[in-house]
Amino acid sequence: MKVFFDNCTTPVFAGCLDALVRPDGDEAHHVRFMHEYGFTHDTKDVDWIKRLGADNDVWIVVTGDHRIRKNLAERTAWIKAGLKGFVLAKAYQKTPINQCASMLLWRWPEMRTFISSAAVGSMFELPINKRSGFEALAVR
């Protein structure tokens, strides 16, 4: 499984998670450093969504962008691509980066198990605390 972090997240999240999951055969990548996919710091959401959807690997997306599920072009691309993902709760924007990264690492085993059985095209909000579950977000 590969985890994709978009430009609405810090590359720190991808780096921390990658260090945790790579020994188990998984990978985490930030869009800014995926030049082999043709991505750059200003790759549009529709472009990376289509590219990941066309890839043979299983991708899980982590984003801070709630607009993906509301913008018609992005939403259509998301559903067509069959991706699954987590949208960071708004509280991540106000929380120190080290605490956010630690929360991602803490929640990763649960996230991985949960998303594996989720329907393609689905998105869930990732809360900032450890006790809350993943809230399904409408992609329509």
OpenMM code with the backbone's topology and positions (N, CA, C; nanometers):
from openmm import Vec3, app, unit

residues = "MET LYS VAL PHE PHE ASP ASN CYS THR THR PRO VAL PHE ALA GLY CYS LEU ASP ALA LEU VAL ARG PRO ASP GLY ASP GLU ALA HIS HIS VAL ARG PHE MET HIS GLU TYR GLY PHE THR HIS ASP THR LYS ASP VAL ASP TRP ILE LYS ARG LEU GLY ALA ASP ASN ASP VAL TRP ILE VAL VAL THR GLY ASP HIS ARG ILE ARG LYS ASN LEU ALA GLU ARG THR ALA TRP ILE LYS ALA GLY LEU LYS GLY PHE VAL LEU ALA LYS ALA TYR GLN LYS THR PRO ILE ASN GLN CYS ALA SER MET LEU LEU TRP ARG TRP PRO GLU MET ARG THR PHE ILE SER SER ALA ALA VAL GLY SER MET PHE GLU LEU PRO ILE ASN LYS ARG SER GLY PHE GLU ALA LEU ALA VAL ARG".split()
positions = [
    Vec3(0.0847, -0.1171, 0.0000),
    Vec3(0.0000, 0.0000, 0.0000),
    Vec3(0.0896, 0.1239, 0.0000),
    Vec3(0.0451, 0.2252, -0.0746),
    Vec3(0.1175, 0.3518, -0.0787),
    Vec3(0.0259, 0.4624, -0.0274),
    Vec3(0.0852, 0.5533, 0.0467),
    Vec3(0.0104, 0.6650, 0.1030),
    Vec3(0.0581, 0.7922, 0.0347),
    Vec3(-0.0364, 0.8725, -0.0110),
    Vec3(-0.0082, 0.9966, -0.0831),
    Vec3(-0.0526, 1.1151, 0.0013),
    Vec3(0.0372, 1.2107, 0.0194),
    Vec3(0.0062, 1.3360, 0.0876),
    Vec3(0.0094, 1.4474, -0.0159),
    Vec3(-0.0964, 1.5267, -0.0212),
    Vec3(-0.1032, 1.6342, -0.1209),
    Vec3(-0.0441, 1.7642, -0.0666),
    Vec3(-0.0555, 1.8702, -0.1461),
    Vec3(0.0030, 1.9988, -0.1087),
    Vec3(-0.0695, 2.0694, 0.0049),
    Vec3(-0.1805, 2.0175, 0.0496),
    Vec3(-0.2493, 2.0744, 0.1662),
    Vec3(-0.1994, 2.0101, 0.2952),
    Vec3(-0.0924, 1.9342, 0.2842),
    Vec3(-0.0263, 1.8748, 0.4005),
    Vec3(0.1219, 1.9085, 0.3923),
    Vec3(0.1891, 1.8968, 0.5023),
    Vec3(0.3327, 1.9204, 0.5054),
    Vec3(0.4082, 1.7932, 0.4650),
    Vec3(0.5207, 1.8074, 0.3968),
    Vec3(0.6026, 1.6901, 0.3646),
    Vec3(0.6520, 1.6163, 0.4892),
    Vec3(0.6520, 1.6829, 0.6029),
    Vec3(0.6935, 1.6189, 0.7277),
    Vec3(0.6067, 1.4967, 0.7567),
    Vec3(0.4768, 1.5074, 0.7303),
    Vec3(0.3868, 1.3946, 0.7557),
    Vec3(0.4273, 1.2726, 0.6730),
    Vec3(0.4543, 1.2946, 0.5460),
    Vec3(0.4928, 1.1834, 0.4580),
    Vec3(0.6251, 1.1226, 0.5032),
    Vec3(0.7203, 1.2073, 0.5388),
    Vec3(0.8508, 1.1573, 0.5825),
    Vec3(0.8415, 1.0741, 0.7090),
    Vec3(0.7663, 1.1223, 0.8060),
    Vec3(0.7495, 1.0488, 0.9322),
    Vec3(0.6792, 0.9153, 0.9095),
    Vec3(0.5691, 0.9192, 0.8345),
    Vec3(0.4943, 0.7959, 0.8117),
    Vec3(0.5756, 0.6971, 0.7290),
    Vec3(0.6491, 0.7461, 0.6306),
    Vec3(0.7310, 0.6576, 0.5483),
    Vec3(0.8341, 0.5838, 0.6336),
    Vec3(0.8957, 0.6541, 0.7270),
    Vec3(0.9941, 0.5902, 0.8147),
    Vec3(0.9306, 0.4786, 0.8973),
    Vec3(0.8048, 0.4955, 0.9326),
    Vec3(0.7342, 0.3940, 1.0106),
    Vec3(0.6917, 0.2743, 0.9260),
    Vec3(0.6394, 0.2983, 0.8060),
    Vec3(0.5752, 0.1906, 0.7293),
    Vec3(0.6657, 0.1189, 0.6299),
    Vec3(0.7733, 0.1810, 0.5883),
    Vec3(0.8588, 0.1207, 0.4854),
    Vec3(0.9138, -0.0159, 0.5269),
    Vec3(0.9548, -0.0362, 0.6528),
    Vec3(1.0020, -0.1705, 0.6905),
    Vec3(0.8971, -0.2799, 0.6712),
    Vec3(0.7693, -0.2415, 0.6681),
    Vec3(0.6611, -0.3384, 0.6474),
    Vec3(0.6200, -0.3506, 0.5009),
    Vec3(0.6914, -0.2810, 0.4116),
    Vec3(0.6616, -0.2911, 0.2691),
    Vec3(0.5687, -0.1846, 0.2153),
    Vec3(0.5206, -0.0955, 0.3002),
    Vec3(0.4363, 0.0148, 0.2549),
    Vec3(0.5244, 0.1369, 0.2297),
    Vec3(0.4663, 0.2402, 0.1713),
    Vec3(0.5407, 0.3629, 0.1416),
    Vec3(0.4502, 0.4826, 0.1634),
    Vec3(0.5126, 0.5966, 0.1958),
    Vec3(0.4394, 0.7231, 0.2051),
    Vec3(0.5158, 0.8266, 0.1237),
    Vec3(0.4421, 0.9057, 0.0445),
    Vec3(0.5028, 1.0040, -0.0456),
    Vec3(0.4290, 1.1368, -0.0374),
    Vec3(0.5039, 1.2438, -0.0535),
    Vec3(0.4429, 1.3768, -0.0651),
    Vec3(0.4498, 1.4182, -0.2110),
    Vec3(0.3433, 1.4778, -0.2622),
    Vec3(0.3337, 1.5177, -0.4033),
    Vec3(0.4555, 1.5975, -0.4485),
    Vec3(0.5080, 1.6801, -0.3619),
    Vec3(0.6192, 1.7680, -0.3978),
    Vec3(0.7445, 1.6916, -0.4399),
    Vec3(0.7577, 1.5678, -0.3931),
    Vec3(0.8785, 1.4907, -0.4211),
    Vec3(0.8527, 1.3683, -0.5089),
    Vec3(0.7458, 1.3714, -0.5859),
    Vec3(0.7114, 1.2586, -0.6726),
    Vec3(0.7369, 1.2935, -0.8192),
    Vec3(0.8587, 1.3306, -0.8482),
    Vec3(0.8946, 1.3721, -0.9841),
    Vec3(0.8802, 1.2582, -1.0848),
    Vec3(0.8987, 1.1338, -1.0397),
    Vec3(0.8856, 1.0192, -1.1299),
    Vec3(0.7419, 1.0025, -1.1795),
    Vec3(0.6471, 1.0629, -1.1113),
    Vec3(0.5069, 1.0622, -1.1538),
    Vec3(0.4718, 1.1874, -1.2333),
    Vec3(0.5701, 1.2756, -1.2501),
    Vec3(0.5460, 1.4005, -1.3208),
    Vec3(0.4858, 1.5081, -1.2314),
    Vec3(0.4891, 1.4860, -1.0999),
    Vec3(0.4314, 1.5818, -1.0066),
    Vec3(0.5349, 1.6865, -0.9661),
    Vec3(0.4868, 1.8064, -0.9390),
    Vec3(0.5697, 1.9152, -0.8869),
    Vec3(0.4936, 1.9809, -0.7723),
    Vec3(0.5506, 2.0865, -0.7190),
    Vec3(0.4870, 2.1557, -0.6064),
    Vec3(0.3525, 2.2179, -0.6432),
    Vec3(0.3280, 2.2379, -0.7723),
    Vec3(0.2025, 2.3022, -0.8132),
    Vec3(0.1118, 2.2111, -0.8970),
    Vec3(0.1289, 2.0807, -0.8819),
    Vec3(0.0426, 1.9863, -0.9535),
    Vec3(-0.1019, 2.0047, -0.9076),
    Vec3(-0.1901, 2.0153, -1.0026),
    Vec3(-0.3322, 2.0351, -0.9718),
    Vec3(-0.3939, 1.9060, -0.9173),
    Vec3(-0.4919, 1.9222, -0.8303),
    Vec3(-0.5568, 1.8064, -0.7680),
    Vec3(-0.6110, 1.7082, -0.8714),
    Vec3(-0.6780, 1.7572, -0.9727),
    Vec3(-0.7353, 1.6690, -1.0745),
    Vec3(-0.6258, 1.5851, -1.1402),
    Vec3(-0.5084, 1.6430, -1.1610),
    Vec3(-0.3994, 1.5708, -1.2271),
    Vec3(-0.3447, 1.4574, -1.1406),
    Vec3(-0.3168, 1.4846, -1.0135),
    Vec3(-0.2641, 1.3759, -0.9308),
    Vec3(-0.3709, 1.2706, -0.9027),
    Vec3(-0.4961, 1.3121, -0.8913),
    Vec3(-0.6043, 1.2150, -0.8696),
    Vec3(-0.6119, 1.1176, -0.9873),
    Vec3(-0.6121, 1.1705, -1.1081),
    Vec3(-0.6182, 1.0846, -1.2273),
    Vec3(-0.4964, 0.9938, -1.2364),
    Vec3(-0.3784, 1.0479, -1.2084),
    Vec3(-0.2541, 0.9708, -1.2204),
    Vec3(-0.2497, 0.8567, -1.1190),
    Vec3(-0.2865, 0.8851, -0.9949),
    Vec3(-0.2871, 0.7792, -0.8932),
    Vec3(-0.3931, 0.6739, -0.9240),
    Vec3(-0.5071, 0.7171, -0.9747),
    Vec3(-0.6128, 0.6233, -1.0110),
    Vec3(-0.5723, 0.5295, -1.1232),
    Vec3(-0.4861, 0.5768, -1.2126),
    Vec3(-0.4404, 0.4954, -1.3252),
    Vec3(-0.3244, 0.4037, -1.2871),
    Vec3(-0.2652, 0.4263, -1.1713),
    Vec3(-0.1501, 0.3482, -1.1265),
    Vec3(-0.1961, 0.2096, -1.0809),
    Vec3(-0.1088, 0.1110, -1.0935),
    Vec3(-0.1424, -0.0258, -1.0527),
    Vec3(-0.1373, -0.0466, -0.9016),
    Vec3(-0.0707, 0.0438, -0.8301),
    Vec3(-0.0592, 0.0304, -0.6855),
    Vec3(-0.1865, 0.0770, -0.6154),
    Vec3(-0.2044, 0.0313, -0.4937),
    Vec3(-0.3157, 0.0763, -0.4099),
    Vec3(-0.2692, 0.2017, -0.3370),
    Vec3(-0.3386, 0.3122, -0.3609),
    Vec3(-0.3041, 0.4406, -0.3002),
    Vec3(-0.4100, 0.4818, -0.1993),
    Vec3(-0.3633, 0.5294, -0.0856),
    Vec3(-0.4487, 0.5917, 0.0151),
    Vec3(-0.4061, 0.7378, 0.0211),
    Vec3(-0.5008, 0.8279, 0.0112),
    Vec3(-0.4717, 0.9713, 0.0087),
    Vec3(-0.4962, 1.0317, 0.1465),
    Vec3(-0.4035, 1.1184, 0.1883),
    Vec3(-0.4230, 1.1993, 0.3083),
    Vec3(-0.4139, 1.3447, 0.2636),
    Vec3(-0.5192, 1.4206, 0.2902),
    Vec3(-0.5258, 1.5595, 0.2453),
    Vec3(-0.5842, 1.6486, 0.3541),
    Vec3(-0.5571, 1.7745, 0.3439),
    Vec3(-0.6213, 1.8729, 0.4300),
    Vec3(-0.7268, 1.9497, 0.3533),
    Vec3(-0.7508, 1.9092, 0.2290),
    Vec3(-0.8368, 1.9825, 0.1362),
    Vec3(-0.9780, 1.9243, 0.1325),
    Vec3(-1.0682, 1.9891, 0.2017),
    Vec3(-1.2079, 1.9445, 0.2024),
    Vec3(-1.2775, 1.9737, 0.0695),
    Vec3(-1.2173, 2.0566, -0.0136),
    Vec3(-1.2808, 2.0943, -0.1406),
    Vec3(-1.2806, 1.9813, -0.2430),
    Vec3(-1.1925, 1.8836, -0.2282),
    Vec3(-1.1868, 1.7739, -0.3254),
    Vec3(-1.3231, 1.7076, -0.3399),
    Vec3(-1.3931, 1.6927, -0.2321),
    Vec3(-1.5228, 1.6244, -0.2373),
    Vec3(-1.6367, 1.7163, -0.2775),
    Vec3(-1.6093, 1.8458, -0.2922),
    Vec3(-1.7141, 1.9419, -0.3276),
    Vec3(-1.6973, 2.0007, -0.4672),
    Vec3(-1.5737, 2.0172, -0.5120),
    Vec3(-1.5460, 2.0719, -0.6447),
    Vec3(-1.5848, 1.9678, -0.7495),
    Vec3(-1.6659, 2.0059, -0.8468),
    Vec3(-1.7197, 1.9097, -0.9438),
    Vec3(-1.6107, 1.8329, -1.0183),
    Vec3(-1.5116, 1.9019, -1.0717),
    Vec3(-1.4063, 1.8352, -1.1491),
    Vec3(-1.3247, 1.7404, -1.0611),
    Vec3(-1.2894, 1.7849, -0.9425),
    Vec3(-1.2096, 1.7024, -0.8519),
    Vec3(-1.2907, 1.5837, -0.8003),
    Vec3(-1.4146, 1.6082, -0.7648),
    Vec3(-1.5022, 1.5022, -0.7150),
    Vec3(-1.5239, 1.3951, -0.8217),
    Vec3(-1.5479, 1.4382, -0.9445),
    Vec3(-1.5683, 1.3447, -1.0552),
    Vec3(-1.4429, 1.2614, -1.0783),
    Vec3(-1.3271, 1.3267, -1.0774),
    Vec3(-1.2001, 1.2554, -1.0955),
    Vec3(-1.1779, 1.1560, -0.9818),
    Vec3(-1.2093, 1.1965, -0.8592),
    Vec3(-1.1911, 1.1105, -0.7417),
    Vec3(-1.2740, 0.9827, -0.7543),
    Vec3(-1.3983, 0.9985, -0.7868),
    Vec3(-1.4875, 0.8828, -0.7983),
    Vec3(-1.4419, 0.7916, -0.9122),
    Vec3(-1.4073, 0.8509, -1.0245),
    Vec3(-1.3616, 0.7736, -1.1405),
    Vec3(-1.2309, 0.7000, -1.1106),
    Vec3(-1.1423, 0.7635, -1.0336),
    Vec3(-1.0122, 0.7041, -1.0009),
    Vec3(-1.0247, 0.5898, -0.9005),
    Vec3(-1.1329, 0.5880, -0.8244),
    Vec3(-1.1522, 0.4815, -0.7266),
    Vec3(-1.0583, 0.4890, -0.6081),
    Vec3(-1.0153, 0.6094, -0.5739),
    Vec3(-0.9253, 0.6258, -0.4603),
    Vec3(-1.0032, 0.6216, -0.3291),
    Vec3(-0.9297, 0.6058, -0.2209),
    Vec3(-0.9841, 0.6139, -0.0857),
    Vec3(-0.8955, 0.7109, -0.0094),
    Vec3(-0.9524, 0.7775, 0.0902),
    Vec3(-0.8660, 0.8698, 0.1606),
    Vec3(-0.9195, 0.9241, 0.2903),
    Vec3(-0.8308, 0.9969, 0.3553),
    Vec3(-0.8607, 1.0652, 0.4798),
    Vec3(-0.8415, 1.2143, 0.4598),
    Vec3(-0.9350, 1.2920, 0.5123),
    Vec3(-0.9239, 1.4376, 0.5130),
    Vec3(-0.8948, 1.4779, 0.6570),
    Vec3(-0.7881, 1.5528, 0.6760),
    Vec3(-0.7525, 1.5965, 0.8103),
    Vec3(-0.8592, 1.6908, 0.8647),
    Vec3(-0.8978, 1.6710, 0.9885),
    Vec3(-0.9922, 1.7618, 1.0537),
    Vec3(-0.9297, 1.9010, 1.0595),
    Vec3(-1.0134, 2.0025, 1.0623),
    Vec3(-0.9646, 2.1408, 1.0627),
    Vec3(-0.8730, 2.1699, 1.1812),
    Vec3(-0.8860, 2.0961, 1.2895),
    Vec3(-0.8020, 2.1168, 1.4080),
    Vec3(-0.6538, 2.0941, 1.3784),
    Vec3(-0.6218, 2.0182, 1.2741),
    Vec3(-0.4817, 1.9965, 1.2378),
    Vec3(-0.4138, 2.1273, 1.1990),
    Vec3(-0.4893, 2.2228, 1.1481),
    Vec3(-0.4323, 2.3510, 1.1067),
    Vec3(-0.3874, 2.4349, 1.2257),
    Vec3(-0.4435, 2.4106, 1.3424),
    Vec3(-0.4133, 2.4910, 1.4609),
    Vec3(-0.3226, 2.4179, 1.5595),
    Vec3(-0.2855, 2.2961, 1.5277),
    Vec3(-0.2087, 2.2121, 1.6188),
    Vec3(-0.0628, 2.2088, 1.5746),
    Vec3(0.0322, 2.2142, 1.6690),
    Vec3(0.1739, 2.2082, 1.6320),
    Vec3(0.2050, 2.0843, 1.5473),
    Vec3(0.2951, 2.1024, 1.4532),
    Vec3(0.3252, 1.9980, 1.3545),
    Vec3(0.3724, 1.8684, 1.4196),
    Vec3(0.4496, 1.8776, 1.5280),
    Vec3(0.4975, 1.7559, 1.5930),
    Vec3(0.3821, 1.6758, 1.6531),
    Vec3(0.2807, 1.7446, 1.7041),
    Vec3(0.1652, 1.6748, 1.7595),
    Vec3(0.0809, 1.6110, 1.6487),
    Vec3(0.0694, 1.6812, 1.5366),
    Vec3(-0.0044, 1.6250, 1.4220),
    Vec3(0.0653, 1.5002, 1.3693),
    Vec3(0.1972, 1.5090, 1.3538),
    Vec3(0.2731, 1.3942, 1.3032),
    Vec3(0.2613, 1.2757, 1.3989),
    Vec3(0.2693, 1.3032, 1.5285),
    Vec3(0.2583, 1.1930, 1.6244),
    Vec3(0.1196, 1.1289, 1.6191),
    Vec3(0.0169, 1.2099, 1.5934),
    Vec3(-0.1192, 1.1556, 1.5823),
    Vec3(-0.1307, 1.0640, 1.4601),
    Vec3(-0.0729, 1.1059, 1.3479),
    Vec3(-0.0748, 1.0206, 1.2280),
    Vec3(-0.0050, 0.8876, 1.2544),
    Vec3(0.1091, 0.8920, 1.3203),
    Vec3(0.1820, 0.7689, 1.3502),
    Vec3(0.1028, 0.6821, 1.4481),
    Vec3(0.0433, 0.7438, 1.5467),
    Vec3(-0.0364, 0.6721, 1.6463),
    Vec3(-0.1549, 0.6012, 1.5802),
    Vec3(-0.2210, 0.6730, 1.4901),
    Vec3(-0.3440, 0.6210, 1.4289),
    Vec3(-0.3191, 0.5304, 1.3082),
    Vec3(-0.1963, 0.5274, 1.2552),
    Vec3(-0.1718, 0.4575, 1.1297),
    Vec3(-0.2215, 0.3125, 1.1274),
    Vec3(-0.1894, 0.2277, 1.2262),
    Vec3(-0.2375, 0.0891, 1.2169),
    Vec3(-0.3899, 0.0807, 1.2033),
    Vec3(-0.4600, 0.1633, 1.2789),
    Vec3(-0.6061, 0.1668, 1.2717),
    Vec3(-0.6526, 0.2208, 1.1363),
    Vec3(-0.5861, 0.3246, 1.0870),
    Vec3(-0.6212, 0.3822, 0.9567),
    Vec3(-0.6051, 0.2785, 0.8468),
    Vec3(-0.4934, 0.2068, 0.8490),
    Vec3(-0.4631, 0.1085, 0.7442),
    Vec3(-0.5684, -0.0019, 0.7417),
    Vec3(-0.6001, -0.0550, 0.8576),
    Vec3(-0.7006, -0.1608, 0.8666),
    Vec3(-0.8373, -0.1106, 0.8210),
    Vec3(-0.8747, 0.0068, 0.8688),
    Vec3(-1.0055, 0.0640, 0.8377),
    Vec3(-1.0212, 0.0894, 0.6881),
    Vec3(-0.9237, 0.1545, 0.6279),
    Vec3(-0.9360, 0.1962, 0.4874),
    Vec3(-0.9308, 0.0759, 0.3937),
    Vec3(-0.8684, -0.0326, 0.4367),
    Vec3(-0.8605, -0.1526, 0.3527),
    Vec3(-0.9978, -0.2098, 0.3212),
    Vec3(-1.0921, -0.1915, 0.4133),
    Vec3(-1.2259, -0.2462, 0.3905),
    Vec3(-1.3261, -0.1402, 0.3443),
    Vec3(-1.2802, -0.0174, 0.3258),
    Vec3(-1.3699, 0.0907, 0.2818),
    Vec3(-1.3975, 0.0794, 0.1320),
    Vec3(-1.5098, 0.1324, 0.0917),
    Vec3(-1.5477, 0.1321, -0.0502),
    Vec3(-1.4591, 0.2278, -0.1293),
    Vec3(-1.4325, 0.1934, -0.2553),
    Vec3(-1.3560, 0.2842, -0.3403),
    Vec3(-1.4347, 0.4135, -0.3578),
    Vec3(-1.3620, 0.5228, -0.3670),
    Vec3(-1.4246, 0.6532, -0.3817),
    Vec3(-1.4639, 0.7177, -0.2501),
    Vec3(-1.4373, 0.6491, -0.1385),
    Vec3(-1.4797, 0.7034, -0.0092),
    Vec3(-1.3731, 0.7918, 0.0542),
    Vec3(-1.4197, 0.8821, 0.1401),
    Vec3(-1.3327, 0.9711, 0.2168),
    Vec3(-1.3832, 0.9750, 0.3608),
    Vec3(-1.2878, 0.9885, 0.4520),
    Vec3(-1.3199, 0.9918, 0.5938),
    Vec3(-1.2417, 1.1033, 0.6607),
    Vec3(-1.3041, 1.1669, 0.7585),
    Vec3(-1.2325, 1.2705, 0.8321),
    Vec3(-1.1457, 1.2047, 0.9386),
    Vec3(-1.0206, 1.2493, 0.9451),
    Vec3(-0.9266, 1.2004, 1.0454),
    Vec3(-0.9242, 1.3001, 1.1605),
    Vec3(-0.9825, 1.2640, 1.2751),
    Vec3(-0.9868, 1.3567, 1.3875),
    Vec3(-0.8489, 1.3748, 1.4509),
    Vec3(-0.8340, 1.4812, 1.5257),
    Vec3(-0.7060, 1.5129, 1.5887),
    Vec3(-0.6848, 1.4335, 1.7175),
    Vec3(-0.7885, 1.3710, 1.7691),
    Vec3(-0.7694, 1.2969, 1.8941),
    Vec3(-0.7711, 1.1467, 1.8703),
    Vec3(-0.7245, 1.0750, 1.9695),
    Vec3(-0.7060, 0.9303, 1.9557),
    Vec3(-0.8335, 0.8491, 1.9746),
    Vec3(-0.9312, 0.9061, 2.0399),
    Vec3(-1.0495, 0.8281, 2.0762),
    Vec3(-1.1616, 0.8330, 1.9737),
    Vec3(-1.1615, 0.9337, 1.8900),
    Vec3(-1.2705, 0.9481, 1.7925),
    Vec3(-1.2525, 0.8531, 1.6755),
    Vec3(-1.3643, 0.8093, 1.6199),
    Vec3(-1.3609, 0.7239, 1.5024),
    Vec3(-1.3463, 0.8063, 1.3755),
    Vec3(-1.3493, 0.7400, 1.2640),
    Vec3(-1.3372, 0.8059, 1.1342),
    Vec3(-1.4775, 0.8364, 1.0826),
    Vec3(-1.5036, 0.9625, 1.0580),
    Vec3(-1.6357, 1.0037, 1.0109),
    Vec3(-1.6407, 0.9995, 0.8589),
    Vec3(-1.7388, 0.9268, 0.8051),
    Vec3(-1.7559, 0.9208, 0.6594),
    Vec3(-1.7953, 1.0586, 0.6078),
    Vec3(-1.7325, 1.0998, 0.4981),
    Vec3(-1.7623, 1.2278, 0.4346),
    Vec3(-1.8298, 1.2013, 0.3009),
    Vec3(-1.9337, 1.2741, 0.2731),
    Vec3(-2.0051, 1.2579, 0.1462),
    Vec3(-1.9188, 1.3078, 0.0315),
    Vec3(-1.9052, 1.2258, -0.0705),
    Vec3(-1.8339, 1.2643, -0.1926),
    Vec3(-1.9404, 1.2746, -0.3002),
    Vec3(-2.0010, 1.3927, -0.3119),
    Vec3(-2.1072, 1.4130, -0.4104),
    Vec3(-2.1200, 1.5579, -0.4461),
] * unit.nanometer
topology = app.Topology()
chain = topology.addChain("A")
for resn in residues:
    res = topology.addResidue(resn, chain)
    for name in ("N", "CA", "C"):
        topology.addAtom(name, app.Element.getBySymbol(name[0]), res)
